Amino acid sequence: MRKATMCLLMLLCSLPAFGQNQRQWKVVRHRAVAGLTVKIPLTTLFTPTKPGFYRLCAYISSTGGIKTWQLDWQWTDIAGTLLEGSIVGGNPSQVVFLLVPKGGTPVVYSTEGQGGSYNIVYTIEQLQ
């Protein structure tokens, strides 16, 4: 009887773990390019259909030359304010950025710089 009671008690204590609905990050867009030597003009990363919570993970590195490459991005937040961020790739640089873009407005990026070449990697994820 004691074993049955202990098993039942353990089962009851573990039930909340089975009922949890953990939110997950879903990859919306991913890109990795190496050896670029020219600027990338303003380019759409993605356009959310409705407001949501997104995570941008970005990386840039430069090789050779002056190493003055920069990765920039812009978006309109849920309040309608135009926001921007950037990272410079003289040394390998990375950033994790959280944003809540306004639905129907694009999140865009571009690069600027000169000398040598550069590499970029980015991932956009949405909280589901």
C-alpha positions in Angstrom: 0.0 0.0 0.0 2.8 2.4 0.8 4.5 1.9 -2.6 1.1 2.5 -4.3 0.6 5.7 -2.3 4.1 7.0 -3.1 3.7 6.2 -6.8 0.3 8.0 -6.9 1.9 11.0 -5.0 4.8 11.2 -7.5 2.3 11.0 -10.4 0.2 13.8 -9.0 3.3 16.0 -8.4 4.5 15.5 -12.0 1.1 16.3 -13.7 1.8 20.1 -13.8 4.9 19.4 -15.9 2.9 17.6 -18.5 0.4 20.4 -18.7 2.8 23.2 -19.3 2.6 24.9 -22.7 6.1 26.4 -23.1 6.4 29.2 -25.6 9.0 28.5 -28.3 11.1 30.7 -30.7 10.4 29.9 -34.3 12.9 30.9 -37.0 11.4 33.4 -39.4 14.4 34.1 -41.5 18.1 33.1 -41.5 21.0 34.1 -43.7 24.8 33.6 -43.7 27.1 35.1 -46.3 30.8 35.3 -46.4 33.4 37.3 -48.4 31.2 40.2 -49.4 33.1 43.3 -50.7 30.2 45.6 -51.7 27.4 47.3 -49.8 24.0 45.7 -49.4 21.4 48.4 -50.1 18.3 48.7 -47.9 16.8 45.2 -48.0 13.7 43.8 -46.3 14.4 41.1 -43.7 10.7 40.3 -43.2 7.3 42.0 -42.9 5.3 40.8 -39.9 1.5 40.5 -40.6 0.7 41.5 -37.1 2.6 42.7 -34.0 4.6 40.1 -32.2 7.7 39.6 -30.1 10.8 39.0 -32.2 14.5 38.3 -31.6 17.2 39.4 -34.0 20.6 37.6 -33.6 23.2 39.2 -35.8 27.0 38.7 -36.4 29.5 40.6 -38.6 33.2 40.3 -39.1 35.6 42.0 -41.5 38.9 40.7 -43.0 41.7 42.6 -44.7 41.8 46.2 -45.6 40.6 48.9 -43.2 37.8 46.7 -41.8 35.1 49.4 -41.5 32.0 47.4 -42.3 28.8 47.9 -40.4 25.5 46.1 -40.3 22.4 48.3 -39.8 18.7 47.5 -39.4 15.5 49.5 -39.0 11.9 48.9 -38.0 8.8 50.7 -37.0 7.8 49.6 -33.5 4.3 48.8 -32.3 3.9 52.5 -31.2 4.8 53.8 -34.7 8.3 55.0 -33.9 11.1 54.3 -36.4 13.9 52.6 -34.5 17.3 51.4 -35.7 20.3 49.4 -34.5 23.8 48.6 -35.8 27.0 46.7 -35.2 30.5 47.3 -36.6 32.6 44.4 -37.8 36.2 45.5 -37.3 36.5 42.6 -34.9 33.9 39.9 -34.9 30.8 41.4 -33.3 27.5 40.0 -32.4 24.2 41.2 -30.9 20.9 39.8 -29.7 18.2 42.4 -30.1 14.5 42.1 -29.1 11.9 44.0 -31.1 8.1 44.4 -31.4 7.5 45.6 -35.0 4.3 47.1 -36.1 2.3 44.7 -38.3 2.5 45.3 -42.0 5.7 47.4 -41.8 9.0 45.8 -43.0 12.1 45.2 -40.9 15.0 46.2 -43.1 18.8 46.0 -43.1 21.8 47.3 -45.0 25.5 47.3 -44.8 28.0 50.2 -45.1 31.8 50.3 -45.3 34.9 49.9 -47.4 38.1 47.9 -47.5 38.6 44.2 -47.3 35.7 41.9 -47.1 33.0 41.1 -44.6 30.8 38.2 -43.4 27.3 38.5 -42.0 25.0 36.0 -40.3 21.6 36.8 -38.9 18.5 35.0 -37.6 15.1 36.4 -37.0 12.9 34.4 -34.6 9.3 34.9 -33.4 8.0 33.9 -30.0 5.2 31.5 -30.6 
